[in-house]
Amino acid sequence: MTEGDQARSTTARVVVADDQTVVREGIVMLLGLLPGIEVVGSAGDGEEAVKLVAELAPDVVLMDLRMPRCDGVEATRRIREEHPGTQVVVLTTFADDESLFPALRAGARGYLTKDAGGDEIVRAVHSVLSGDAGLSPSIQRRLLERLSEPEPRPAAPAEPPDGLTAREIEVLVLISEGLNNTQIGRRLHVSTATVKTHINNIFTKTGLKDRAQAVRYAYAKGIARPPAD
């Protein structure tokens, strides 16, 4: 029996995370009909998904990306950092680069779109459990296309404005992405107190008063990009 066959012969304990109740319940119902899958919990957002993983220690989380409170990318990052025994397979409507690559960088081992059939979901779940990637054919093609694209020539490094340090620039970028102090600390592997110190230094050097001004400053200085409309 091959390693893949052995993985399929065991039952994978799965948590489903999706903020749309009808979609989440439909996925749970579908998985309940599939061999080798046991749904042990479901979550309505990323924050709840992280808590369920801590409580239930599932083998795999099927993770939607765009959810309130804590999105799927941040939830994936936290799960892989705090509970490395749990794998994440993204199951989402979106297959664009802005969704795909952040999720994979956060630690997702699989990525499927919601038009995937039951057999494809089962294969992806057991693939990640056996150490392989659980990617749909369209996602594999996109990765190959991206890898085959020529590397852009790096721009000459610009002098940081207002004497900001490299770490303060990192914090400013994360503020512009909407992260709070706790999330920034987790991303940079520093304490919340250290994040607050960096933010105070940013405000002192730039004369900014609050986070909203900091975001506008980051956009104006080219430190961060405004979100696409």
C-alpha positions as CSV (number, residue, x, y, z in Angstrom):
1,M,0.0,0.0,0.0
2,T,1.4,3.4,-1.0
3,E,1.7,6.3,1.4
4,G,-1.2,8.1,-0.3
5,D,-3.4,5.0,0.0
6,Q,-2.5,4.7,3.7
7,A,-3.5,8.4,4.2
8,R,-6.8,7.8,2.5
9,S,-7.5,4.7,4.6
10,T,-7.6,6.9,7.7
11,T,-10.3,9.3,8.7
12,A,-9.3,13.0,8.6
13,R,-10.8,15.2,11.3
14,V,-11.8,18.5,9.7
15,V,-12.9,21.9,10.8
16,V,-14.8,24.1,8.3
17,A,-14.4,27.9,8.5
18,D,-16.7,30.1,6.4
19,D,-18.6,33.3,7.4
20,Q,-21.7,32.5,5.2
21,T,-24.0,30.2,7.1
22,V,-25.6,28.6,4.1
23,V,-22.3,27.9,2.4
24,R,-20.7,26.6,5.6
25,E,-23.6,24.3,6.4
26,G,-23.6,23.1,2.8
27,I,-19.9,22.2,2.9
28,V,-20.4,20.4,6.3
29,M,-23.2,18.4,4.8
30,L,-21.2,17.5,1.7
31,L,-18.2,16.5,3.7
32,G,-20.4,14.3,5.9
33,L,-21.2,12.2,2.8
34,L,-17.6,11.8,1.8
35,P,-15.4,8.8,2.8
36,G,-12.4,9.4,5.0
37,I,-13.7,12.8,6.3
38,E,-15.1,13.5,9.8
39,V,-16.3,17.1,10.4
40,V,-15.5,17.9,14.1
41,G,-16.5,21.6,14.1
42,S,-17.4,24.7,12.1
43,A,-16.5,28.3,12.5
44,G,-18.0,31.6,11.2
45,D,-14.8,33.6,11.1
46,G,-11.0,33.2,11.5
47,E,-11.0,34.0,15.2
48,E,-13.4,31.2,15.9
49,A,-11.4,28.9,13.7
50,V,-8.2,29.4,15.6
51,K,-10.1,28.8,18.9
52,L,-11.6,25.6,17.6
53,V,-8.2,24.3,16.4
54,A,-6.9,24.9,20.0
55,E,-9.8,23.0,21.5
56,L,-10.2,20.2,19.0
57,A,-6.8,19.7,17.4
58,P,-8.2,18.7,13.9
59,D,-6.0,17.3,11.2
60,V,-7.2,19.9,8.6
61,V,-9.0,23.2,8.4
62,L,-10.9,24.0,5.3
63,M,-10.5,27.8,5.3
64,D,-12.4,30.5,3.5
65,L,-10.4,33.7,3.0
66,R,-12.6,36.7,3.3
67,M,-14.2,36.7,6.7
68,P,-14.9,39.3,9.4
69,R,-12.8,39.8,12.6
70,C,-9.9,37.7,11.4
71,D,-9.6,36.8,7.8
72,G,-8.5,33.5,6.4
73,V,-4.9,34.5,5.7
74,E,-4.3,35.7,9.3
75,A,-6.1,32.7,10.8
76,T,-3.9,30.4,8.6
77,R,-0.8,32.1,9.8
78,R,-1.8,31.8,13.5
79,I,-2.9,28.2,13.2
80,R,0.4,27.1,11.5
81,E,2.4,29.0,14.0
82,E,0.5,27.9,17.1
83,H,-0.7,24.5,16.1
84,P,1.7,23.1,13.5
85,G,0.0,19.6,13.6
86,T,-3.0,21.1,11.9
87,Q,-2.8,21.6,8.1
88,V,-4.9,24.3,6.2
89,V,-6.6,23.9,2.9
90,V,-8.1,27.1,1.5
91,L,-11.5,26.6,0.0
92,T,-12.6,30.0,-1.5
93,T,-14.4,31.7,-4.3
94,F,-11.2,33.6,-5.3
95,A,-8.3,32.3,-7.3
96,D,-6.5,35.6,-8.0
97,D,-2.9,36.3,-7.1
98,E,-3.9,38.7,-4.3
99,S,-5.7,35.8,-2.6
100,L,-3.6,32.8,-3.6
101,F,0.0,33.9,-2.7
102,P,-0.7,35.5,0.7
103,A,-2.5,32.3,1.7
104,L,0.3,30.0,0.6
105,R,2.9,32.3,2.3
106,A,0.9,32.1,5.5
107,G,1.3,28.3,5.5
108,A,-1.7,26.9,3.6
109,R,-0.7,23.6,2.0
110,G,-3.8,23.3,-0.2
111,Y,-5.9,25.7,-2.2
112,L,-9.2,24.9,-3.9
113,T,-12.0,27.1,-5.3
114,K,-15.6,26.4,-4.2
115,D,-16.5,24.8,-7.5
116,A,-14.3,21.8,-6.5
117,G,-16.1,18.5,-6.3
118,G,-16.2,16.2,-3.3
119,D,-13.6,13.9,-4.7
120,E,-11.2,16.8,-5.2
121,I,-11.7,18.0,-1.7
122,V,-11.0,14.5,-0.3
123,R,-7.8,14.3,-2.4
124,A,-6.6,17.7,-1.2
125,V,-7.3,16.9,2.4
126,H,-5.4,13.6,2.3
127,S,-2.7,15.0,0.2
128,V,-1.7,17.6,2.8
129,L,-1.9,15.0,5.5
130,S,0.6,12.8,3.6
131,G,3.0,15.8,3.1
132,D,2.0,16.8,-0.4
133,A,0.3,20.0,-1.7
134,G,-3.4,19.9,-2.2
135,L,-3.8,22.2,-5.2
136,S,-6.4,22.2,-7.9
137,P,-5.1,21.9,-11.5
138,S,-5.9,25.6,-12.2
139,I,-4.0,26.7,-9.2
140,Q,-1.0,24.6,-10.2
141,R,-1.0,26.2,-13.6
142,R,-1.2,29.7,-12.1
143,L,1.8,28.9,-9.8
144,L,3.8,27.6,-12.8
145,E,2.9,30.7,-14.8
146,R,4.0,32.9,-11.9
147,L,7.3,31.1,-11.5
148,S,8.0,31.4,-15.3
149,E,7.5,35.1,-15.2
150,P,10.8,37.1,-15.4
151,E,11.9,38.5,-12.1
152,P,11.4,42.3,-11.9
153,R,14.6,44.3,-11.5
154,P,14.9,45.6,-8.0
155,A,14.5,49.3,-7.6
156,A,17.2,51.3,-6.0
157,P,16.5,51.6,-2.3
158,A,14.9,54.9,-1.3
159,E,16.0,56.8,1.8
160,P,13.3,56.2,4.5
161,P,11.4,59.5,5.0
162,D,11.7,61.5,8.3
163,G,14.4,59.3,9.6
164,L,12.2,56.3,10.1
165,T,14.0,53.0,10.7
166,A,13.5,49.8,8.7
167,R,11.4,48.3,11.6
168,E,9.3,51.4,11.8
169,I,8.6,51.2,8.1
170,E,7.5,47.6,8.6
171,V,5.1,48.7,11.4
172,L,3.7,51.5,9.2
173,V,3.0,49.1,6.3
174,L,1.2,46.7,8.7
175,I,-0.9,49.6,10.1
176,S,-1.9,50.5,6.5
177,E,-3.0,46.9,6.1
178,G,-5.4,47.4,9.0
179,L,-3.7,45.2,11.6
180,N,-4.0,46.1,15.2
181,N,-1.1,46.1,17.7
182,T,-1.5,42.5,18.7
183,Q,-1.6,41.3,15.1
184,I,1.4,43.5,14.2
185,G,3.3,42.0,17.2
186,R,2.4,38.5,16.1
187,R,3.5,39.2,12.5
188,L,6.9,40.7,13.6
189,H,7.4,38.3,16.6
190,V,7.6,41.1,19.1
191,S,5.6,42.1,22.1
192,T,2.6,44.5,21.9
193,A,4.6,46.9,24.1
194,T,7.4,47.0,21.5
195,V,4.8,47.7,18.8
196,K,3.5,50.6,20.8
197,T,7.0,52.0,21.2
198,H,7.6,51.8,17.4
199,I,4.2,53.5,16.8
200,N,5.1,56.3,19.2
201,N,8.4,56.8,17.5
202,I,6.7,57.0,14.1
203,F,4.2,59.6,15.4
204,T,7.1,61.7,17.0
205,K,9.3,61.6,13.9
206,T,6.4,62.4,11.4
207,G,4.2,64.7,13.5
208,L,1.2,62.3,12.9
209,K,-1.6,62.2,15.5
210,D,-3.4,58.9,14.8
211,R,-3.5,55.7,12.8
212,A,-5.7,57.2,10.1
213,Q,-3.1,59.9,9.4
214,A,-0.4,57.2,9.5
215,V,-2.2,55.3,6.7
216,R,-2.5,58.5,4.6
217,Y,1.1,59.2,5.2
218,A,2.2,55.7,4.1
219,Y,0.2,56.0,0.9
220,A,1.5,59.5,0.2
221,K,5.2,58.5,0.7
222,G,4.8,55.3,-1.4
223,I,5.5,53.1,1.7
224,A,2.2,51.3,1.2
225,R,-0.3,50.9,-1.7
226,P,-3.9,51.9,-1.3
227,P,-6.3,48.9,-1.8
228,A,-7.6,48.5,-5.3
229,D,-11.2,49.7,-5.9
